[in-house]
Amino acid sequence: MGNNLIDRAGQFLARRTSRRGFLTRVAVVGSAIAVAPLRYALRPQTAYATVCSCSGSSCDCTALCCDGYTEFCCTLNGNNSCPPGTVAAGWWKADGSGFCRVDGVDQPRYYVDCNADCNGCGCGSSGICSRSCADCDCECANGSCNNRKSCCTQFRYGQCNNQLRCVGPIQCRVVTCSPPWQWEPTCTTASATDNVTRFHNRPCLQGDNPTLARAGVVRGNRWFLGRTGGGPADFDFNFGEDGDIFLMGDWNGDGIKTPGIVRGARFGAYGGPLTWMLKNTNEAGEPDIVLEFGEAGDVPVVGDWSGAGADSIGVFRNGRWKLKSILVTGPADSEFIFGEPGDLPVVGDWNADGIDTVGVNRGNEWRLRNSNNAGAPNINFSYAQPDDVPVVGDWDGDGVDTVGVFRAGLWIITNSHQGGAADQLCCFGSECDLPIVLVDSP
């Protein structure tokens, strides 16, 4: 199919289907179909015909494996992201699911197909290479009739990675509440809709996902901490004022992170003390601990600097770290230089030794140290985009903190100290929210 026809088909599809009008910051891209067959592009509802097609399995026609759709990636490998050997090749949205809400208003839910790589094989005019080239066997996901198919559907919506002429069958699906073009830069905004899928779901996408359970945001001075399923936040309360810095820490060593605010820290001229107000419970009310440390213009940080099991505080000032070991007013207990002016400080237990140590985010470069002193970084890699908001946590429960970013309500997480594709994606919060440290379970 020629490029002019592709462009016209993409524009037709965009006119015939809805898109999120409030995303005014994202430019509209015209072409979306690439090599997808025209009959599917103009009639997206037929892409996954809901017919009994068990692909050679012995499953009953009522089984999920026979309904014509593809299984979610998190069922295959525990992560809501395209697995290695696949590429995001297209997307659609579903309205009215109830899983994606902002301030009580239902928003679209987005589904992304992860098509297998062709490993250098050609594909003819169809745009889909053979399964043998893609090293992808058609079967019920994980061999269960209760899972939808994997590597059976040979189809491409075509709004992502259009530079790839050939892709393999769809191995699995990713689902998010954020538009795909916000986390996969090759995706266009031309929209397809299939509301039949709006209630397709898996437990691994909801309440037992550690990222969903631990993410938190602040909106104004209102805290939204964690959530279960697609429902409201587990904790929802007001604490602090506009202009405060918001953070969390385990201030009393009980294993639960709770809120803190720092007043006077909004980046301006240095001078004047910072006031820290810390709470030991996730609710509104007066702070349990109040102290002064640092100066206006410092960037507040939180960590367990000694491995004692309770968090303390510190500040980052143009590459200089000042850390306190106890929560009382007074000078720093240690000072050293790591990083440069303009870096964003990050803190985590990068090697699972029980001690939080320092790091910096510079654009999309991450430089991490395994000890709280000056020196070269022990870990250095690139991840995400330069204007993302850095976040840190033990996303998979292995005792090692790794990095992630917050991008307009989407948490883009990696479970290792290296670049590449995300290991987890989840939606919590909205575009103007401030992400905060994870909320740990007691």
C-alpha positions as CSV (number, residue, x, y, z in Angstrom):
1,M,0.0,0.0,0.0
2,G,1.5,3.3,-1.1
3,N,2.3,6.1,1.4
4,N,-0.4,8.4,0.1
5,L,-3.0,5.7,0.6
6,I,-1.7,5.0,4.1
7,D,-1.9,8.7,5.0
8,R,-5.5,9.0,3.6
9,A,-6.5,5.8,5.5
10,G,-5.0,7.1,8.7
11,Q,-6.8,10.4,8.4
12,F,-10.1,8.6,7.7
13,L,-9.7,6.4,10.7
14,A,-8.9,9.5,12.9
15,R,-12.2,11.2,11.7
16,R,-14.3,8.1,12.3
17,T,-13.1,7.4,15.8
18,S,-12.8,9.4,18.9
19,R,-9.7,10.7,20.6
20,R,-8.9,12.4,23.9
21,G,-9.6,16.1,23.3
22,F,-8.0,17.4,26.5
23,L,-4.5,16.3,25.4
24,T,-3.8,19.6,23.9
25,R,0.0,19.5,24.5
26,V,0.4,16.5,22.1
27,A,0.6,17.3,18.4
28,V,-1.7,15.4,16.1
29,V,0.1,13.1,13.7
30,G,-1.6,12.2,10.5
31,S,-0.6,8.8,9.4
32,A,-1.3,5.7,11.5
33,I,-1.9,2.6,9.4
34,A,1.5,1.8,8.0
35,V,1.3,-1.7,6.5
36,A,-1.9,-2.9,8.1
37,P,-4.5,-4.3,5.7
38,L,-6.9,-1.5,4.7
39,R,-10.1,-3.5,5.4
40,Y,-9.0,-3.8,9.1
41,A,-7.8,-0.2,9.3
42,L,-11.1,1.2,8.3
43,R,-13.1,-1.2,10.3
44,P,-11.2,-1.7,13.6
45,Q,-14.0,-3.5,15.3
46,T,-13.4,-6.5,13.0
47,A,-9.7,-6.8,14.0
48,Y,-10.5,-9.2,16.8
49,A,-13.6,-11.0,15.6
50,T,-15.2,-12.6,18.7
51,V,-15.7,-16.1,17.2
52,C,-14.9,-19.5,18.4
53,S,-11.4,-20.1,17.1
54,C,-9.3,-22.3,19.4
55,S,-6.3,-22.5,17.2
56,G,-6.0,-26.2,17.3
57,S,-6.3,-26.5,21.1
58,S,-8.8,-28.8,22.8
59,C,-10.4,-25.9,24.7
60,D,-14.2,-25.5,24.9
61,C,-15.6,-22.7,22.8
62,T,-16.6,-20.9,26.0
63,A,-13.0,-20.7,27.1
64,L,-11.1,-17.4,27.0
65,C,-8.6,-19.0,24.7
66,C,-11.3,-19.2,22.0
67,D,-12.7,-15.7,22.1
68,G,-10.5,-14.2,19.4
69,Y,-8.4,-11.8,21.6
70,T,-4.8,-11.9,22.8
71,E,-3.7,-12.3,26.4
72,F,-2.2,-9.5,28.5
73,C,1.6,-9.5,28.8
74,C,1.5,-9.5,32.6
75,T,-0.1,-13.0,32.5
76,L,2.9,-14.2,30.5
77,N,5.8,-12.7,32.5
78,G,4.3,-10.7,35.4
79,N,5.1,-7.3,33.8
80,N,2.6,-4.9,32.1
81,S,5.1,-4.1,29.3
82,C,6.1,-5.5,25.9
83,P,8.5,-8.4,26.6
84,P,11.9,-8.8,25.0
85,G,11.6,-9.9,21.4
86,T,8.4,-7.9,20.7
87,V,7.6,-4.4,19.7
88,A,4.6,-2.1,20.2
89,A,2.9,-2.1,16.8
90,G,-0.5,-0.5,17.3
91,W,-3.1,0.5,19.8
92,W,-6.8,1.1,20.4
93,K,-8.9,2.5,23.2
94,A,-12.0,1.5,25.1
95,D,-14.4,3.9,26.7
96,G,-16.5,3.4,29.8
97,S,-14.4,0.7,31.5
98,G,-14.4,2.4,34.9
99,F,-10.7,1.4,35.4
100,C,-9.3,4.8,34.5
101,R,-10.7,7.7,36.4
102,V,-9.4,11.3,37.1
103,D,-11.3,13.2,39.8
104,G,-14.2,10.8,39.5
105,V,-14.5,11.2,35.7
106,D,-14.2,8.1,33.5
107,Q,-11.3,8.3,31.0
108,P,-10.3,6.0,28.1
109,R,-8.4,2.8,28.7
110,Y,-5.6,2.1,26.1
111,Y,-4.6,-1.3,24.8
112,V,-1.2,-1.8,23.0
113,D,-0.4,-4.8,20.9
114,C,3.1,-6.3,21.4
115,N,3.9,-8.0,18.1
116,A,6.8,-10.4,17.8
117,D,10.0,-9.4,16.0
118,C,10.6,-10.9,12.5
119,N,14.3,-11.4,13.1
120,G,15.2,-10.1,9.6
121,C,12.5,-12.0,7.7
122,G,10.4,-10.4,5.0
123,C,6.7,-10.3,5.0
124,G,5.3,-9.5,1.5
125,S,2.5,-7.1,1.2
126,S,0.7,-8.2,4.4
127,G,3.2,-6.6,6.8
128,I,3.1,-9.7,9.0
129,C,5.9,-12.3,8.8
130,S,5.5,-16.0,9.5
131,R,5.4,-17.4,13.0
132,S,8.5,-19.5,12.2
133,C,10.5,-16.3,11.5
134,A,9.1,-14.7,14.7
135,D,9.9,-17.7,16.9
136,C,6.4,-17.4,18.3
137,D,4.1,-20.4,18.6
138,C,0.3,-20.0,18.5
139,E,-1.1,-21.3,21.8
140,C,-3.2,-20.5,24.8
141,A,-1.1,-18.3,27.0
142,N,0.9,-20.3,29.4
143,G,-0.9,-23.4,28.1
144,S,-4.1,-22.7,29.9
145,C,-7.6,-22.6,28.3
146,N,-8.5,-19.9,30.9
147,N,-6.0,-17.5,29.2
148,R,-6.5,-15.8,25.9
149,K,-4.2,-16.6,22.9
150,S,-0.6,-15.7,22.4
151,C,1.1,-15.5,19.0
152,C,-2.1,-16.5,17.1
153,T,-3.5,-13.2,15.8
154,Q,-1.7,-12.0,12.7
155,F,-2.7,-8.4,12.6
156,R,-1.4,-4.8,13.1
157,Y,-3.3,-1.6,13.9
158,G,-0.2,0.2,12.8
159,Q,0.1,3.4,14.9
160,C,3.4,2.5,16.5
161,N,6.9,1.7,15.1
162,N,5.9,2.4,11.5
163,Q,9.6,2.4,10.5
164,L,9.3,-1.4,10.8
165,R,7.7,-2.7,7.6
166,C,7.4,-6.3,9.0
167,V,6.2,-7.5,12.4
168,G,5.2,-10.9,13.6
169,P,1.9,-12.1,15.3
170,I,0.7,-10.4,18.5
171,Q,2.3,-12.1,21.5
172,C,0.5,-10.2,24.2
173,R,-1.2,-6.9,25.1
174,V,-0.2,-4.0,27.4
175,V,-2.9,-1.8,29.0
176,T,-2.6,1.7,30.5
177,C,-4.7,4.7,31.4
178,S,-2.2,7.0,29.6
179,P,-2.1,7.5,25.9
180,P,0.4,5.2,24.2
181,W,2.3,8.1,22.5
182,Q,3.2,9.4,26.0
183,W,5.4,6.4,26.7
184,E,6.2,5.0,23.2
185,P,7.4,8.0,21.1
186,T,6.9,6.1,17.8
187,C,3.1,5.9,18.4
188,T,0.8,8.3,16.7
189,T,-2.4,9.8,18.0
190,A,-4.7,8.4,15.3
191,S,-7.3,6.6,17.3
192,A,-9.2,3.3,17.0
193,T,-11.9,2.2,19.4
194,D,-13.0,-1.3,20.4
195,N,-15.3,-1.0,23.4
196,V,-15.8,-4.8,23.5
197,T,-12.5,-5.0,25.3
198,R,-13.3,-2.4,28.0
199,F,-13.9,-5.0,30.7
200,H,-11.0,-7.3,29.7
201,N,-8.8,-7.4,32.8
202,R,-6.4,-9.5,34.9
203,P,-5.5,-9.4,38.6
204,C,-1.9,-8.7,37.6
205,L,-3.0,-5.3,36.2
206,Q,-4.7,-4.2,39.4
207,G,-4.6,-4.7,43.1
208,D,-1.7,-7.2,43.5
209,N,0.6,-5.2,41.2
210,P,3.2,-3.8,43.6
211,T,3.6,-0.6,41.6
212,L,-0.1,0.2,41.7
213,A,-0.2,-0.6,45.4
214,R,2.7,1.7,46.3
215,A,2.5,4.7,44.0
216,G,1.4,8.0,45.5
217,V,0.7,11.5,44.2
218,V,0.0,14.9,45.7
219,R,-2.5,17.3,44.0
220,G,-2.4,20.8,45.6
221,N,-2.1,19.8,49.2
222,R,-4.2,16.6,48.9
223,W,-2.5,13.3,49.2
224,F,-3.6,10.2,47.2
225,L,-1.6,7.1,48.4
226,G,-1.9,3.7,46.8
227,R,-5.0,2.1,45.5
228,T,-6.7,-1.3,45.2
229,G,-8.0,-2.4,41.8
230,G,-9.4,0.4,39.7
231,G,-10.9,2.1,42.7
232,P,-10.0,5.2,44.8
233,A,-6.7,5.7,46.7
234,D,-6.2,3.7,49.8
235,F,-5.4,7.0,51.7
236,D,-6.9,10.4,50.7
237,F,-6.3,13.4,53.0
238,N,-5.0,17.0,53.1
239,F,-1.6,17.9,54.7
240,G,0.6,20.9,54.0
241,E,0.1,24.0,51.9
242,D,0.6,25.2,48.4
243,G,4.4,25.8,47.9
244,D,5.5,23.1,50.3
245,I,7.8,20.2,49.2
246,F,6.0,16.8,49.7
247,L,7.9,13.6,50.6
248,M,7.5,10.4,52.5
249,G,9.6,8.4,55.0
250,D,9.4,5.8,57.7
251,W,10.1,8.3,60.5
252,N,9.6,6.0,63.5
253,G,10.9,2.7,62.1
254,D,7.5,0.9,62.1
255,G,7.9,-0.2,58.5
256,I,5.3,2.2,57.1
257,K,6.1,5.3,55.1
258,T,4.1,8.4,56.1
259,P,3.9,12.0,54.9
260,G,6.3,14.9,55.4
261,I,6.4,18.4,54.1
262,V,9.3,20.9,53.8
263,R,8.4,24.6,54.0
264,G,10.6,27.3,52.6
265,A,12.3,25.0,50.1
266,R,10.8,26.2,46.8
267,F,13.8,26.9,44.7
268,G,14.9,30.5,45.0
269,A,17.8,32.4,46.5
270,Y,19.6,30.5,49.3
271,G,19.0,31.7,52.8
272,G,16.5,31.1,55.5
273,P,16.0,27.8,57.3
274,L,13.9,24.9,56.0
275,T,11.1,23.7,58.3
276,W,10.4,19.9,58.2
277,M,7.0,18.8,59.4
278,L,6.6,15.0,59.6
279,K,3.6,12.7,60.4
280,N,3.6,9.1,61.7
281,T,0.2,8.3,60.2
282,N,-1.4,8.6,56.8
283,E,-4.1,11.1,57.7
284,A,-4.7,14.8,58.1
285,G,-3.7,16.5,61.3
286,E,-0.8,18.1,63.1
287,P,2.8,16.9,62.5
288,D,4.4,14.6,65.0
289,I,7.9,15.9,64.4
290,V,9.0,19.5,63.6
291,L,12.6,20.5,63.0
292,E,14.7,22.9,61.0
293,F,17.5,21.8,58.6
294,G,18.8,23.2,55.4
295,E,18.3,26.5,53.6
296,A,15.9,27.8,51.0
297,G,17.0,26.6,47.6
298,D,18.1,23.2,48.9
299,V,16.5,20.1,47.5
300,P,15.2,17.9,50.4
301,V,16.0,14.1,50.3
302,V,15.0,11.2,52.6
303,G,16.7,7.9,53.3
304,D,17.9,5.4,55.9
305,W,21.5,6.4,55.9
306,S,22.6,3.9,58.5
307,G,20.5,0.8,57.9
308,A,18.8,1.2,61.2
309,G,15.3,0.7,59.8
310,A,14.1,4.3,60.1
311,D,14.4,7.2,57.6
312,S,16.2,10.5,58.3
313,I,16.6,13.6,56.2
314,G,19.1,15.5,54.1
315,V,19.5,18.2,51.4
316,F,21.2,18.4,48.0
317,R,22.8,21.8,47.2
318,N,24.4,22.2,43.8
319,G,26.2,18.9,44.0
320,R,26.9,18.9,47.8
321,W,25.0,16.5,50.0
322,K,24.3,17.3,53.7
323,L,22.8,14.3,55.6
324,K,21.4,14.1,59.2
325,S,21.3,10.8,61.2
326,I,18.6,11.9,63.6
327,L,15.5,14.0,63.4
328,V,16.4,17.0,65.4
329,T,17.3,20.6,64.5
330,G,21.1,21.1,64.0
331,P,23.9,20.8,61.6
332,A,24.5,18.0,59.1
333,D,26.2,14.8,60.4
334,S,28.0,14.2,57.1
335,E,28.8,16.3,54.0
336,F,30.3,15.3,50.7
337,I,30.1,16.2,47.0
338,F,28.5,13.9,44.4
339,G,26.9,15.4,41.3
340,E,26.8,18.8,39.7
341,P,24.6,21.9,39.9
342,G,21.4,21.2,38.0
343,D,21.3,17.5,38.8
344,L,18.2,16.0,40.4
345,P,19.0,14.0,43.6
346,V,17.7,10.5,44.0
347,V,18.1,8.1,46.9
348,G,17.8,4.3,47.1
349,D,19.2,1.0,48.3
350,W,20.9,0.2,45.0
351,N,22.6,-3.0,46.2
352,A,20.2,-4.5,48.8
353,D,22.6,-3.9,51.7
354,G,19.9,-2.2,53.8
355,I,21.4,1.3,53.5
356,D,20.1,4.1,51.3
357,T,22.7,5.8,49.3
358,V,22.8,8.8,46.9
359,G,22.4,9.2,43.2
360,V,21.7,11.9,40.6
361,N,19.5,12.1,37.5
362,R,21.0,14.3,34.8
363,G,18.6,14.5,31.8
364,N,18.0,10.8,31.1
365,E,21.4,9.8,32.7
366,W,21.4,8.1,36.1
367,R,24.6,8.0,38.3
368,L,24.3,6.0,41.5
369,R,26.7,5.4,44.4
370,N,26.7,2.5,46.8
371,S,28.1,4.6,49.7
372,N,27.4,8.0,51.1
373,N,30.6,9.8,50.2
374,A,32.4,11.5,47.4
375,G,33.6,9.4,44.4
376,A,32.8,8.1,41.0
377,P,29.4,6.5,40.4
378,N,29.2,2.7,40.9
379,I,26.2,2.5,38.5
380,N,25.8,4.6,35.4
381,F,23.1,4.1,32.7
382,S,20.5,6.0,30.5
383,Y,16.8,5.5,31.0
384,A,13.6,7.3,29.9
385,Q,13.4,10.9,28.7
386,P,15.2,14.0,29.9
387,D,12.0,15.9,31.0
388,D,10.5,13.0,33.0
389,V,10.1,13.2,36.8
390,P,12.4,10.6,38.5
391,V,11.0,8.2,41.0
392,V,12.7,5.3,43.0
393,G,11.5,2.2,44.6
394,D,11.8,-1.6,45.1
395,W,9.2,-2.2,42.4
396,D,9.4,-6.0,42.3
397,G,10.1,-6.8,46.0
398,D,13.7,-8.2,45.5
399,G,15.2,-5.8,48.1
400,V,16.9,-3.6,45.4
401,D,15.7,-0.1,44.7
402,T,15.6,0.7,41.0
403,V,14.5,3.8,39.1
404,G,11.5,4.9,37.2
405,V,9.8,8.0,35.9
406,F,6.5,9.7,36.2
407,R,5.1,11.1,33.0
408,A,1.7,12.8,33.0
409,G,0.1,10.1,35.3
410,L,2.0,7.2,33.8
411,W,4.6,5.4,36.0
412,I,7.3,3.9,33.7
413,I,9.4,1.4,35.8
414,T,12.5,-0.6,35.3
415,N,13.6,-3.5,37.6
416,S,17.3,-3.3,36.8
417,H,20.1,-0.8,36.7
418,Q,20.2,-0.5,32.9
419,G,18.5,1.2,30.0
420,G,16.0,-0.3,27.6
421,A,12.3,-1.0,27.7
422,A,10.2,-0.6,30.8
423,D,9.5,-3.6,33.0
424,Q,6.3,-2.2,34.3
425,L,3.8,0.5,33.3
426,C,1.0,1.7,35.5
427,C,-1.4,4.6,35.7
428,F,-1.8,6.5,39.0
429,G,-2.4,10.2,39.1
430,S,-2.9,12.8,36.4
431,E,-0.7,15.1,34.4
432,C,-0.2,17.9,36.9
433,D,0.2,15.7,40.0
434,L,3.5,15.4,41.9
435,P,4.7,11.8,42.3
436,I,6.0,10.9,45.8
437,V,7.9,8.0,47.4
438,L,6.2,4.6,47.4
439,V,3.7,3.7,50.1
440,D,4.9,0.5,51.7
441,S,2.4,-2.0,53.3
442,P,2.7,-2.6,57.0
